[in-house]
Amino acid sequence: MKALSLRELEATARSLLNPRIHDLFAGGSDDEVSLRANEDAFARLGLIPRVLRGRGEPRLDTDLLGCRVALPIVIAPTAFHRLAHPEGERATARAAAAAGAILTVSMASTTAIEELAQAGGPLWFQLYLQPDRGFTEALVRRVEAAGCKALVVTVDSPVFGRRERDLRNGFTDLPPGMCCENMRPLGPDGERGPARPIAFSPALTWEDVEWLRRTTSLPIALKGVLHPADAKRALESGVDALFVSNHGGRQLDTVPAPLELLPALADALGGRLPLLLDGGVRRGTDALKALALGARAVAIGRPVLWGLAVGGEAGVAHVLALLRSELERALTLCGCGSADDAGPELLHLSRLEQRWRTS
């Protein structure tokens, strides 16, 4: 694999993918202000290294919702991997397992959760709460049986975002032979029925989260919480973690970058829930900045699709290896012996919200 950075890999993927598929993966909502902001926020935040600390080679392993993983980088849920590569999510799962990274399987995966579990790595499952609670519970039981370690509930999608690239390109459905495999109900003998459409409901409330909490013993993370008041409400609802995410800029446009909102959420929670930063991470230095602002880990989405498009399993492995190497180097240059050593004293904070102060 020749790409020296994720941006090089993205350029190669764009040259290989059908333009309609590239735009499906790359695009955001409306004017794509949030999409651009997610990456730009990292460039506006500087690192101030510490020197002569003698911490040695940094450790990256960490605990995430009961999973001991090799690095604080999670693969975020992204749909339709088979549009990027024939092996789709199977290739992604194998690469994640080999790297010791968590794969968050999308509810809109084009490969069934049972098949992905065969890769042997830690899996989380992304869930849109469906108005049909019976179907939701059946899917949760299926996910539990497959050995998933946590549920990641997307809460920022009461309606589907307006993505003008897809409208312009006329992308409305998957090609023949592909479907959202996890939306195919299982019959009594394990046979799969026709795929149901994923329903988006503006009627969902915190009571639905609390119902899910009573329904499963799996850890629950909410993805898409950005307001401090919602973070505190999530804590009351018994969830176990939050993804600080604006859905990759694909839902409500002009939402600020998650990196800019992370400090306020960390302040509001005071360490009572782990936070994962999702959105715009393209370098190991980006990951370090998020960790220094209070994230336990970061999540990557589009870069995985670029790696998959370029090289299948090897391409995804290259993405994870690049980020691992860059994060190790950044930690070493900042005098950190582990990701836990990263704190706000390493950051030039003038462009972030002024309420954030070093302790």
C-alpha positions, 0 to 999 in steps of 0.5 A: 500500500503506497499511500502515506496518509489518509488524504492520499488514500482518499484521493486514490479511492475517489479515482477508483469508485463510481462517482455516485458511490464516492458521493454517497460516502463522501457527501454531507447534508445541505451546504456541507458546512458541518462536513467541512468543519469537522476536519477544519476544527483540528487544524485550528487547534495546536499542540504544545509538546512537553520535552525530556519527560522520559516516558518511553515508548507509549502504550495505546491499549485501553478499556472501552465498555468492557473491551480491552483493545489495542488502540483508542481508535474505533471503527464507526458505523458506516453503511453499505461496505459492499459498494466499496469492495466485493467483500464489504464488511467481511474485509473490514471485520478481518482487518479490525480483528487483526489490529485489535480494534473495535468494529461498530457494525452498522444496522445498514450493513450489507453483511449480516452480523452473524457472518461478521462475528466469525472474524473473531474481533470485538464488535459493537452494533449500531442501532436505530431504535425502531417504532416497532419495539418487537422488531427492535427487541428481536434484533437486539437478541440477535446481536446478543447471540452473535456476541456483540459487546455493546449497542451504539444507538444513533439518536440524531436521526429523527428524520433522514438528512437531506443529502444533495449529492445523492439527490443530484446523482439519483441514488435511491437504493442499493443495486440488486443482490444487496440489502441491509442484511440485519434488517432481514427478520430471522425465521424459526429455522434461521432463514432470513426474510425480506429486508425491512426498511429502516424507519426514522421516527420523530416520536422517539423519546428518552423513554425509548432509551430507558426501555432499551436499557431495561431490555438488554444487559449490554452496555449502551452508547448514544451516538449523536449527543452534542448538548450538555443538557442531553449528556446529563439526561443520558447519564440519568437514563443509565447509558454507558458512553456517548459518541460526540458526533454530528453524523459526519455532517450528514444530518443537520447542517451548520452543527459545529464540529464535535471537537469544538463541542467536546470540552463542554460535554466533558465539563458537564459529565465530569468523567461520569461517562466515557466520551468518544469523538466521532467526526473529522479524524484524519491524523494521529495528531487529531486523535491526540487532540481529542484525547487531550480534550477528554475523549476516551477514544476516537471513531473513524468512518470515511477513511475505512471506506477509502481503504476498503475501496483501494485495497479491501482488507489490506486497505483497511489494515493500512488505515489503522496502521497509519493512524496507530503509527501517527498517534504513537509518534505524536504521543512520544513527541508530546512526552506522553507514556500513554493515551491517558497522559494526554491532557489540556495542558498540551493544547493551544486553546485560544480558538476553542470555547473559553469556558474550557480551562486547564485544571 
